[in-house]
Amino acid sequence: MPAAGAVRKQSFPPLQLPAKGLFCRTSQLNSGNRASMSAFSRFTPLISALPSTVPFVGPEALERQRGLTVKARIGANENGFGPAPSVIAAMRERAGDIWMYNDPENFELKQALAAHLGIQPANIAVGEGIDSLLGLIARMIIEPGTPVVTSLGGYPTFNFHVAGFGGRLVTVPYVDDRENLDGLLEAVKRENAPLVYFANPDNPMGSWWDAEKVVAFARALPENCLLILDEAYSETGPDSSLPDISALIDLPNVLRTRTFSKAYGLAGARVGYAIGAPETVLTFDKIRNHFGMNRLATAAALAALKDQAYLAEVVGKIQAAREAIGTIARDNGLLPLASATNFVAIDCGRDGVHARAIVDGLIQHGVFIRMPGVAPLNRCIRVSVGPKQDLDLFAEALPQVLKAIG
């Protein structure tokens, strides 16, 4: 699961209406009044008040904007090692079926996930990546003005969904580059918040809490506060960071979200799932897009689950790449932070302006990375794991950039 990116805002000129009001005859529209309308005016007050936002500027946009080619795509927390050959073969085999909608009940994938995790299919909701699931959860809970607790500088797409439903973000600063569990709990109780978001392992810092602390935090929350426990990086962290699947399954106010985007190498396929008590999971069926899942993506996820040998192999590559990134950082006088994810946050020793200069300098060499969005986290840059050739380009460009910016 990516760190904070840039925001784009767009304002619309005032809507020019016909003299008799918004609604007019077809003949009036055909006579040219439609051409004078610059924007539709009947959006909700909330939508009208929000900026047009892109939580993350992608490497494709940077290529278009700057007229360059990204040579090392190591900024979006994708898995540059890619999916298993068996997964690619499964997608090719099923490509001819793409004319059909996916099973709206996601029956086969839920059965496979349940068998893999040792739980029941009723404990699982499937969605188009964690981002989509976060939006659905926000829709379940948030009304205009609802207080929602999260970490200051945490995953910005969650904040995007909160804002989209009119929620009021209550943010808790990190402590020693880790999310502050005591602070999150205190904020929930102080605000009587019905929703709290916590990622373990964490994005954008790569830090983590041991499982026993996570379980204690979840069980200390008020029963009327839903915890989103984002476990996008569950496969890449130490075993001690991941609560046993049975540890929280009895709590109706906990949803654990996981994905095929990271360790399984299927970020472009958009397959995620939520784990929770059956009565909570069932709520997704009231509002989800029942035909939202991609048929080939489902085939890919099923094949990926079967190929656990490849998963173990790629997790080893991720760990080796983290070590390589750490070595590159230290060779350039920078401090890599310990990571349980598929990226490494690197302390650049100064402030966000300096870190931004490094990010901007690297893209001029075709090396795409990102950085956290708020202080003091934004003293760091964040480098995703990738194949040796990508990290070699990073190692070559970094000292040149540091020398150029001073």
C-alpha positions as CSV (number, residue, x, y, z in Angstrom):
1,M,0.0,0.0,0.0
2,P,1.8,4.6,-1.6
3,A,2.8,7.9,0.6
4,A,1.4,11.5,0.3
5,G,1.5,13.1,-3.1
6,A,0.6,16.4,-4.6
7,V,-2.9,18.0,-4.7
8,R,-4.4,19.6,-7.8
9,K,-7.2,22.1,-7.4
10,Q,-9.5,23.3,-10.2
11,S,-12.0,26.0,-10.0
12,F,-14.9,26.4,-12.3
13,P,-16.3,29.8,-13.6
14,P,-19.8,30.8,-12.5
15,L,-22.6,28.8,-14.3
16,Q,-24.4,30.9,-16.9
17,L,-28.1,30.0,-16.7
18,P,-31.0,30.8,-19.1
19,A,-33.0,33.8,-18.1
20,K,-35.9,31.7,-16.7
21,G,-33.8,29.4,-14.5
22,L,-31.9,26.2,-14.7
23,F,-34.4,24.1,-16.6
24,C,-35.2,25.1,-20.2
25,R,-36.7,23.6,-23.3
26,T,-34.8,21.4,-25.7
27,S,-35.2,24.1,-28.3
28,Q,-33.5,26.6,-26.0
29,L,-30.6,24.2,-25.5
30,N,-30.3,23.5,-29.2
31,S,-30.3,27.3,-29.9
32,G,-26.9,27.6,-28.2
33,N,-27.6,28.0,-24.5
34,R,-26.0,24.6,-23.8
35,A,-22.7,26.0,-25.1
36,S,-22.8,28.8,-22.6
37,M,-23.1,26.4,-19.6
38,S,-19.6,26.0,-18.1
39,A,-20.5,23.4,-15.4
40,F,-23.4,21.5,-13.9
41,S,-24.7,23.4,-10.9
42,R,-26.8,20.9,-8.9
43,F,-24.0,19.1,-7.1
44,T,-24.4,18.7,-3.3
45,P,-22.9,21.5,-1.2
46,L,-20.3,19.1,0.0
47,I,-19.1,18.2,-3.5
48,S,-19.2,21.8,-4.6
49,A,-17.0,22.8,-1.6
50,L,-14.3,20.1,-2.2
51,P,-11.3,20.7,-4.4
52,S,-10.6,18.4,-7.3
53,T,-7.9,16.1,-5.8
54,V,-5.4,13.6,-7.0
55,P,-4.0,12.0,-3.8
56,F,-1.0,10.7,-5.8
57,V,0.7,12.1,-8.9
58,G,1.7,9.0,-10.9
59,P,4.9,8.4,-12.9
60,E,2.9,8.6,-16.1
61,A,1.7,12.1,-15.2
62,L,5.3,13.1,-14.4
63,E,6.4,11.8,-17.8
64,R,3.8,13.9,-19.5
65,Q,4.4,17.0,-17.5
66,R,8.2,17.0,-17.7
67,G,8.8,15.3,-21.0
68,L,11.0,12.6,-19.6
69,T,11.0,8.8,-19.3
70,V,10.8,7.0,-16.0
71,K,13.6,4.4,-16.0
72,A,13.3,3.2,-12.4
73,R,9.7,3.0,-11.1
74,I,10.4,2.7,-7.4
75,G,8.0,5.2,-5.8
76,A,4.5,3.7,-5.7
77,N,5.1,0.7,-3.5
78,E,4.4,-1.7,-6.3
79,N,6.2,-5.0,-6.5
80,G,8.7,-4.6,-9.3
81,F,9.4,-8.3,-9.2
82,G,6.0,-8.9,-10.7
83,P,3.5,-11.7,-10.2
84,A,4.3,-15.4,-10.5
85,P,4.6,-17.0,-13.9
86,S,1.7,-19.2,-12.9
87,V,-0.4,-16.1,-12.4
88,I,0.4,-14.7,-15.8
89,A,-0.4,-18.0,-17.4
90,A,-3.8,-18.2,-15.6
91,M,-4.7,-14.7,-16.9
92,R,-3.8,-15.7,-20.4
93,E,-5.8,-18.9,-20.2
94,R,-8.9,-17.0,-19.1
95,A,-8.5,-14.0,-21.3
96,G,-11.1,-15.3,-23.7
97,D,-13.7,-15.1,-20.9
98,I,-13.4,-11.4,-20.5
99,W,-16.7,-10.8,-22.3
100,M,-18.4,-12.2,-19.1
101,Y,-19.1,-10.2,-15.9
102,N,-17.3,-11.5,-12.9
103,D,-19.3,-13.5,-10.4
104,P,-21.0,-10.8,-8.4
105,E,-20.8,-12.9,-5.2
106,N,-17.0,-13.5,-5.6
107,F,-17.8,-17.0,-4.4
108,E,-14.7,-18.9,-5.6
109,L,-12.2,-16.2,-4.4
110,K,-13.9,-16.0,-1.0
111,Q,-13.8,-19.8,-0.7
112,A,-10.1,-19.8,-1.5
113,L,-9.2,-17.0,0.8
114,A,-11.2,-18.6,3.6
115,A,-9.3,-21.9,3.2
116,H,-6.0,-20.1,3.0
117,L,-6.7,-18.1,6.2
118,G,-8.5,-20.8,8.2
119,I,-11.7,-18.8,8.5
120,Q,-15.2,-18.9,7.0
121,P,-16.2,-17.2,3.7
122,A,-18.7,-15.2,5.7
123,N,-15.7,-13.5,7.3
124,I,-14.5,-12.0,4.0
125,A,-15.6,-9.2,1.7
126,V,-13.9,-8.8,-1.7
127,G,-13.3,-5.5,-3.4
128,E,-11.4,-3.6,-6.0
129,G,-8.3,-3.1,-3.9
130,I,-8.1,-1.7,-0.4
131,D,-8.7,1.8,-1.7
132,S,-12.2,0.8,-2.8
133,L,-12.9,-1.0,0.5
134,L,-11.9,2.1,2.4
135,G,-14.4,4.2,0.4
136,L,-17.1,1.7,1.2
137,I,-16.3,1.7,4.9
138,A,-16.3,5.5,4.9
139,R,-19.7,5.4,3.3
140,M,-21.0,3.1,6.0
141,I,-19.9,5.2,8.9
142,I,-19.4,8.9,7.9
143,E,-21.9,11.7,7.8
144,P,-21.1,15.4,7.4
145,G,-19.2,16.4,10.6
146,T,-18.4,12.8,11.8
147,P,-15.1,12.8,13.6
148,V,-12.6,10.2,12.2
149,V,-9.3,9.5,13.8
150,T,-6.1,8.7,11.9
151,S,-2.4,9.4,12.1
152,L,-1.0,12.8,10.9
153,G,0.9,11.9,7.7
154,G,-0.7,8.5,7.3
155,Y,-2.1,7.0,4.1
156,P,-3.7,10.0,2.3
157,T,-6.3,8.0,0.3
158,F,-8.1,7.3,3.5
159,N,-8.3,11.0,4.2
160,F,-9.5,11.5,0.7
161,H,-12.5,9.2,1.3
162,V,-13.2,10.8,4.7
163,A,-13.4,14.3,3.1
164,G,-15.6,12.9,0.3
165,F,-18.3,12.0,2.8
166,G,-17.9,15.2,4.8
167,G,-16.1,13.6,7.8
168,R,-13.9,15.7,10.2
169,L,-10.3,14.3,10.4
170,V,-8.8,14.1,13.8
171,T,-5.1,13.5,13.4
172,V,-2.5,12.1,15.9
173,P,1.2,12.8,15.3
174,Y,3.6,9.9,14.9
175,V,6.0,9.2,17.8
176,D,9.5,8.0,16.9
177,D,8.3,7.4,13.3
178,R,5.6,5.0,14.5
179,E,1.8,5.5,14.7
180,N,0.9,6.4,18.3
181,L,-1.5,3.8,19.6
182,D,-2.1,5.5,22.9
183,G,-2.7,8.8,21.1
184,L,-5.1,7.2,18.7
185,L,-7.1,5.6,21.5
186,E,-7.2,8.8,23.5
187,A,-8.4,10.7,20.4
188,V,-11.2,8.2,19.8
189,K,-12.5,8.5,23.4
190,R,-12.1,12.3,23.5
191,E,-14.0,12.8,20.2
192,N,-16.4,9.9,20.6
193,A,-15.3,8.9,17.1
194,P,-17.0,6.0,15.3
195,L,-14.1,5.3,13.0
196,V,-10.3,5.0,13.4
197,Y,-7.7,4.0,10.8
198,F,-4.4,2.3,11.7
199,A,-2.0,0.7,9.3
200,N,0.4,-2.1,10.5
201,P,3.0,-2.3,9.0
202,D,2.8,1.4,8.4
203,N,2.8,3.5,5.2
204,P,4.7,5.9,4.7
205,M,7.3,5.1,7.4
206,G,7.6,1.3,7.1
207,S,7.4,0.9,10.9
208,W,5.3,-1.6,12.8
209,W,3.9,-2.7,16.1
210,D,4.0,-6.2,17.5
211,A,0.9,-8.3,17.3
212,E,0.1,-8.2,21.0
213,K,0.1,-4.4,21.1
214,V,-2.2,-4.3,18.0
215,V,-4.6,-6.7,19.6
216,A,-4.6,-4.8,22.9
217,F,-5.3,-1.6,21.0
218,A,-8.2,-3.1,19.2
219,R,-9.8,-4.6,22.3
220,A,-9.4,-1.3,24.2
221,L,-11.5,0.7,21.7
222,P,-15.1,1.5,22.5
223,E,-17.5,-1.0,21.0
224,N,-19.1,1.8,19.0
225,C,-15.8,2.7,17.2
226,L,-14.9,0.7,14.1
227,L,-11.2,0.0,13.6
228,I,-9.8,-0.3,10.1
229,L,-6.7,-2.3,10.6
230,D,-4.9,-1.9,7.2
231,E,-2.6,-4.9,6.7
232,A,-1.6,-4.2,3.1
233,Y,2.0,-5.2,3.9
234,S,1.2,-8.2,6.1
235,E,3.2,-10.6,4.0
236,T,6.4,-8.5,4.1
237,G,6.7,-7.9,7.8
238,P,8.0,-10.0,10.6
239,D,5.7,-12.7,11.9
240,S,5.6,-11.0,15.2
241,S,3.8,-8.0,13.6
242,L,0.8,-9.9,12.4
243,P,-2.0,-10.9,14.9
244,D,-3.3,-14.4,14.5
245,I,-6.3,-14.5,12.3
246,S,-8.4,-15.7,15.2
247,A,-7.2,-12.9,17.6
248,L,-9.7,-10.3,16.4
249,I,-12.3,-12.3,14.4
250,D,-14.8,-12.1,17.2
251,L,-14.8,-8.3,17.4
252,P,-17.7,-6.8,15.3
253,N,-15.9,-3.4,15.4
254,V,-12.7,-4.5,13.6
255,L,-12.1,-4.8,9.8
256,R,-8.7,-6.0,8.7
257,T,-8.0,-5.0,5.1
258,R,-5.5,-6.9,2.9
259,T,-4.4,-6.8,-0.8
260,F,-2.9,-8.6,-3.7
261,S,-1.1,-5.4,-4.8
262,K,2.1,-5.7,-2.8
263,A,3.8,-9.0,-2.2
264,Y,1.7,-10.8,-4.8
265,G,2.6,-8.2,-7.5
266,L,-0.9,-7.4,-8.7
267,A,-1.2,-3.7,-8.1
268,G,-2.7,-3.1,-11.5
269,A,-5.3,-5.9,-11.0
270,R,-7.0,-4.2,-8.1
271,V,-7.9,-7.0,-5.8
272,G,-8.3,-6.5,-2.0
273,Y,-10.4,-8.0,0.8
274,A,-11.6,-7.2,4.2
275,I,-11.7,-9.7,7.1
276,G,-14.2,-9.3,10.0
277,A,-17.1,-10.7,11.9
278,P,-19.9,-11.9,9.5
279,E,-22.5,-9.4,10.6
280,T,-20.0,-6.5,9.9
281,V,-18.8,-8.0,6.6
282,L,-22.4,-8.5,5.4
283,T,-22.8,-4.7,5.4
284,F,-20.6,-4.4,2.3
285,D,-23.3,-6.2,0.3
286,K,-25.7,-3.2,0.9
287,I,-23.5,-0.7,-0.9
288,R,-20.7,-2.4,-2.9
289,N,-20.4,-2.5,-6.7
290,H,-21.5,-6.0,-7.3
291,F,-20.0,-6.1,-10.8
292,G,-16.9,-4.1,-9.8
293,M,-14.4,-7.0,-9.8
294,N,-12.4,-7.8,-12.9
295,R,-12.8,-11.3,-14.1
296,L,-9.1,-11.7,-15.1
297,A,-8.0,-10.1,-11.8
298,T,-10.0,-12.7,-9.9
299,A,-8.3,-15.5,-11.9
300,A,-5.0,-13.9,-11.1
301,A,-5.7,-13.7,-7.4
302,L,-6.8,-17.4,-7.3
303,A,-3.6,-18.4,-9.0
304,A,-1.5,-16.3,-6.8
305,L,-3.0,-17.9,-3.6
306,K,-2.1,-21.3,-5.0
307,D,1.5,-20.4,-5.7
308,Q,2.8,-19.9,-2.1
309,A,6.3,-21.0,-3.2
310,Y,6.6,-18.0,-5.4
311,L,5.3,-15.7,-2.7
312,A,8.1,-17.0,-0.4
313,E,10.6,-16.4,-3.1
314,V,9.5,-12.9,-3.8
315,V,9.3,-12.0,-0.1
316,G,13.0,-13.0,0.1
317,K,13.7,-10.7,-2.9
318,I,11.9,-7.8,-1.1
319,Q,14.0,-8.3,2.0
320,A,17.2,-8.3,0.0
321,A,16.1,-5.2,-1.9
322,R,15.4,-3.4,1.4
323,E,18.9,-4.2,2.5
324,A,20.3,-2.9,-0.8
325,I,18.4,0.4,-0.5
326,G,19.7,0.7,3.1
327,T,23.2,0.3,1.8
328,I,22.8,2.9,-0.9
329,A,21.4,5.4,1.7
330,R,24.2,4.8,4.2
331,D,26.8,5.1,1.4
332,N,25.5,8.6,0.8
333,G,25.4,9.7,4.4
334,L,21.7,9.2,4.8
335,L,19.8,7.0,7.4
336,P,17.5,4.2,6.3
337,L,14.7,3.4,8.8
338,A,13.9,-0.1,9.7
339,S,11.1,-1.4,7.4
340,A,8.5,-4.2,7.5
341,T,7.1,-3.2,4.1
342,N,8.2,-3.3,0.4
343,F,9.8,0.1,0.7
344,V,12.3,2.0,2.8
345,A,11.9,5.4,4.3
346,I,15.3,7.2,4.3
347,D,15.9,10.1,6.7
348,C,17.7,12.8,4.7
349,G,18.7,14.7,7.9
350,R,17.1,18.1,7.2
351,D,13.5,19.1,6.3
352,G,10.8,18.7,3.7
353,V,12.2,21.2,1.4
354,H,15.5,19.3,1.2
355,A,13.7,16.0,0.8
356,R,11.5,17.4,-2.0
357,A,14.6,18.7,-3.8
358,I,16.0,15.1,-3.8
359,V,12.7,13.7,-5.1
360,D,12.6,16.3,-7.9
361,G,16.3,15.8,-8.7
362,L,15.9,12.1,-9.0
363,I,13.0,12.3,-11.4
364,Q,15.3,14.3,-13.8
365,H,17.5,11.2,-13.9
366,G,14.4,9.0,-14.6
367,V,14.2,7.7,-11.0
368,F,10.7,7.9,-9.6
369,I,10.3,7.9,-5.8
370,R,8.0,9.6,-3.3
371,M,8.1,11.2,0.1
372,P,5.8,11.6,3.1
373,G,3.5,14.6,3.1
374,V,3.8,16.3,6.5
375,A,6.5,17.3,9.0
376,P,8.4,15.8,10.6
377,L,7.9,12.7,8.4
378,N,8.7,14.7,5.3
379,R,12.3,14.9,6.2
380,C,12.4,11.5,4.6
381,I,12.2,10.1,1.1
382,R,10.6,6.8,0.4
383,V,12.0,4.2,-2.0
384,S,10.1,1.1,-3.1
385,V,11.9,-2.2,-3.7
386,G,12.6,-3.2,-7.2
387,P,14.9,-5.3,-9.4
388,K,18.6,-4.7,-9.3
389,Q,18.7,-2.6,-12.4
390,D,16.3,-0.1,-10.9
391,L,18.2,0.1,-7.6
392,D,21.5,0.5,-9.6
393,L,20.0,3.6,-11.3
394,F,19.0,5.0,-7.9
395,A,22.5,4.3,-6.6
396,E,24.0,6.1,-9.6
397,A,21.7,9.1,-9.5
398,L,21.5,9.8,-5.8
399,P,25.0,11.1,-5.2
400,Q,24.7,13.3,-8.3
401,V,21.5,14.8,-6.9
402,L,22.9,15.3,-3.4
403,K,25.9,17.1,-4.8
404,A,23.8,19.3,-7.1
405,I,21.4,20.5,-4.3
406,G,24.1,20.9,-1.7
